[in-house]
Amino acid sequence: MCIRDRYSSADFLSDVYMSEQDYETLVNVLKMKKNIILQGAPGVGKTFTAKRLAYSIIGAKNPDRVQMIQFHQSYSYEDFIEGYRPTENGFTIKKGSFYKFCKLAEDDDENDYFFIIDEINRGNMSKIFGELLMLIENDYRGEKHKIRLAYNDEYFSVPENLYIIGMMNTADRSLAMIDYALRRRFSFFDMVPGFDSDGFKKYQENLDCEVFNKVIDAVKALNIEIAKDDSLGKGFCIGHS
């Protein structure tokens, strides 16, 4: 591994405006639960954090062991796991993104793999995950808990070295609440604007710009008012990014 490709917890804290205690909590919860959702206001760096969290646990910027997708209303089980797709001579079963990534992790069980789902609450999650709702639980990982997939006689399991990181905006009130069956299989980590973190304060000091400081003070004051507003709340605060 090239020295420049190495990525440590110190690199994470330098890149992401989060306290060391919050970072340690985040890593411990993810390792214990294997599934976590980063939730917070738009602009707090959820997507930015997710990849760097994975790299910091891997110990290197290794995109081969990290995959990111985005859910949307048309995303389906066929896209995620497997389904029939048309060919020149009819239909054939095509494997989805999660299936393929699970197989990669299964073939390299000595290393950790991270599957990142942006906008996880925008998809119909019960439909997308299907029978895998059970298999993504920490206690049901591995080959001893494999089950038969819906489209063929193949048995499938989610490997123990695969971690799922989801992201969702708490401001998305128009969207349906996240499915309760899925909710209990994930831990939730609240991300907040990082204006008061050591990393952001250091960035602000190095910039040494009076106009920038005034803008930040104004945004912080505005966030206090937004958080106090019953019709808005913390989910609508302005993020540091």
PyMOL commands that set and color helices and strands:
alter all, ss='L'
color gray80, all
select helices_A, chain A and resi 3-5+9-15+20-33+46-58+63-65+77-80+97-106+120-122+125-129+132-135+138-140+143-145+180-183+198-207+210-228+234-236
alter helices_A, ss='H'
color red, helices_A
select strands_A, chain A and resi 35-40+66-70+82-87+90-95+113-118+147-148+155-156+162-169+187-191
alter strands_A, ss='S'
color yellow, strands_A
deselect
rebuild
show_as cartoon
